[in-house]
Every structure is written in structure tokens, then in C-alpha cells.
């Protein structure tokens, strides 16, 4: 009789323990579910680090777009400056070549004048009456060559002034092109640093990218307003 009671109590205790274990398991499952729900990325549960990363992504996309636009504009202006460099260089060379041609013509005219003047002096020393007509013709030729020499000198002055202007334009365009080259290099560096900052999730790299980009914009503006 005692054994039956003990056995009955043991069965009851086992049932009670089983019910308690089931209740504890259910409570644990509910707590895990509640924890999982609490860890969902809702606006209320986002960490400060997550918010900073999202801000970095947005800022990175904005600055990258701006830098890319300025790079495209700088490239167009640099191409125009390079065209000006080439055009003014060709004009400068052509002008100095033209100046050299006028100098050669002037030298030939001066040689002809000097030869005629020498011949006139010799004929006058000979005091030959037959040379009088020849001397008069040579004097007319000397006047002609003097006029051509004066004309060549005037043309050379105009050509030289034009060539100097072309040289100035060439130097200005070349200096402007150099500034745009520097700006383009800085823009490209900024565009490299920008995605690196996003991959590394580093605000300092992004700030450095912005500083480099702003410096490039400064060079572009300076080049644009150069004469």
C-alpha cells in the first residue's frame, strides 16, 4: 500500500515537473522572440553608429556627384585652353616667320640700295658725261628701294606687335591650362578618396576628400578668371 502511494506521488511529481519545464520553455521562447523583435532595425532601435554610416553614405553620394560635375566642367575648359595654346602657338610661329621674310626682303633692298649708291659714287669720280643718264636712273632706283625699306620696316613693326600679342595669348592660355591640369588631378584624387571613405567607413577620409575637392574648385575658379 505504501509502495503504491509512493509510486503515485512519484508520477504526480513527474507530471508537475514536466508541466513546469514546458512552462519555462514557453517563457524562454517568448523572451527570445521579444528580443529578436527588439533587435529589428527600426528607426527607434538604430544605433548611433548605424545612423552615422547612413549619413556618410548620403554625404558621400552628394559630394561625389558635385565633384564629378566640376571635373567634367574643368575638363571642357581645359580642352578649350589647350586649343587656345595650340592656335596661338601656330599664329606666333607664323607671325615670326612672316617677320623674318620681311627682314630678308629689307636686307635685299638695302643691299641693292648700297650697291647703287656705290656705283653712283664711282661714276661721279670718273666724270664721264655718258654716265649722267645712268646715274639719274640709279638715283630713281635708290629712291624706290628706300621706299621699300621704309615699307618693310613699318610692316615689321606691325608684325612684331601682332606676334608679341600672340605670344602673350599663348603664355596666358598655357598658364590657364596648367591650372586646369592641377584641378583635374585634385578632382580625380577626391573621387578616389570618396569611395574609400565609404568602404572604410571613415569620416576623416571623407572630410579629406571634401578638402581636396574644394581645393580643386579653387584652382578651377582661379584658372577661369585668368586673362
Residue pairs with C-beta under 8 A, 6 or more apart in sequence:
38 45
39 45
41 50
52 203
53 201
56 197
56 198
56 201
56 203
56 206
57 198
59 206
60 194
60 195
60 197
60 198
60 206
63 190
63 194
63 206
63 209
63 210
63 213
64 191
64 194
64 195
66 213
67 187
67 190
67 191
67 194
67 209
67 213
67 216
68 191
70 187
70 213
70 216
70 217
70 220
71 184
71 187
71 188
71 191
71 216
73 220
74 180
74 183
74 184
74 187
74 216
74 220
75 184
77 180
77 220
77 223
77 224
78 177
78 180
78 181
78 183
78 184
81 173
81 176
81 177
81 180
81 223
82 173
82 177
84 169
84 170
84 173
84 176
85 170
85 173
85 174
85 177
88 166
88 167
88 169
88 170
88 173
89 170
91 166
92 163
92 166
92 167
92 170
95 159
95 162
95 163
95 166
96 163
98 159
99 156
99 159
99 160
99 163
102 152
102 155
102 156
102 159
103 152
103 156
105 148
105 152
106 148
106 149
106 152
106 153
106 156
109 145
109 148
109 149
109 152
110 145
110 149
112 141
112 145
113 142
113 145
113 146
113 149
116 138
116 141
116 142
116 145
117 142
119 138
120 135
120 138
120 139
120 142
123 131
123 134
123 135
124 131
124 135
172 226
172 227
175 226
176 223
176 226
179 219
179 220
179 222
179 223
179 226
180 219
180 220
180 223
182 216
182 219
183 216
183 217
183 219
183 220
183 223
184 216
185 216
186 212
186 213
186 215
186 216
186 219
187 213
187 216
189 212
190 209
190 210
190 212
190 213
190 216
191 209
193 205
193 206
193 208
193 209
193 212
194 206
194 209
196 205
197 203
197 204
197 205
197 206
197 208
197 209
198 206
